[in-house]
Amino acid sequence: MRLRINAKGQVLCLYGETIDLSELGALTIRRAGRVEPDHNGQWWVDLTPLGGPRLGPYRRRSAALAAEAAWVEARLFAEGPGPG
């Protein structure tokens, strides 16, 4: 699990249970997007809640979830001030 500490002292990360994040302080958890199937059984990632794109289609939900995680981590750990 990668953690990023921003200029405000906030710890940002893609949520996981590798460590107990509550040990770092009060948590604010929000969904990055939605992973939903379409009427053909294809999976789509909607990252518009973070100002991102719609990704897909994917044959498997696990592939869509991996794409969602990769997009969020790339944005979170990009050079520059980052989110938050």
Secondary structure in CASP SS format (residue, H / E / C, confidence):
PFRMAT SS
TARGET T0000
AUTHOR 0000-0000-0000
METHOD secondary structure of the structure
MODEL  1
M C 1.00
R C 1.00
L C 1.00
R E 1.00
I E 1.00
N C 1.00
A C 1.00
K C 1.00
G C 1.00
Q C 1.00
V E 1.00
L E 1.00
C C 1.00
L C 1.00
Y C 1.00
G C 1.00
E C 1.00
T C 1.00
I C 1.00
D C 1.00
L H 1.00
S H 1.00
E H 1.00
L H 1.00
G C 1.00
A C 1.00
L C 1.00
T C 1.00
I C 1.00
R C 1.00
R C 1.00
A C 1.00
G C 1.00
R E 1.00
V E 1.00
E E 1.00
P E 1.00
D C 1.00
H C 1.00
N C 1.00
G C 1.00
Q C 1.00
W E 1.00
W E 1.00
V E 1.00
D E 1.00
L C 1.00
T H 1.00
P H 1.00
L H 1.00
G C 1.00
G C 1.00
P C 1.00
R E 1.00
L E 1.00
G E 1.00
P E 1.00
Y E 1.00
R C 1.00
R C 1.00
R H 1.00
S H 1.00
A H 1.00
A H 1.00
L H 1.00
A H 1.00
A H 1.00
E H 1.00
A H 1.00
A H 1.00
W H 1.00
V H 1.00
E H 1.00
A H 1.00
R H 1.00
L H 1.00
F C 1.00
A C 1.00
E C 1.00
G C 1.00
P C 1.00
G C 1.00
P C 1.00
G C 1.00
END
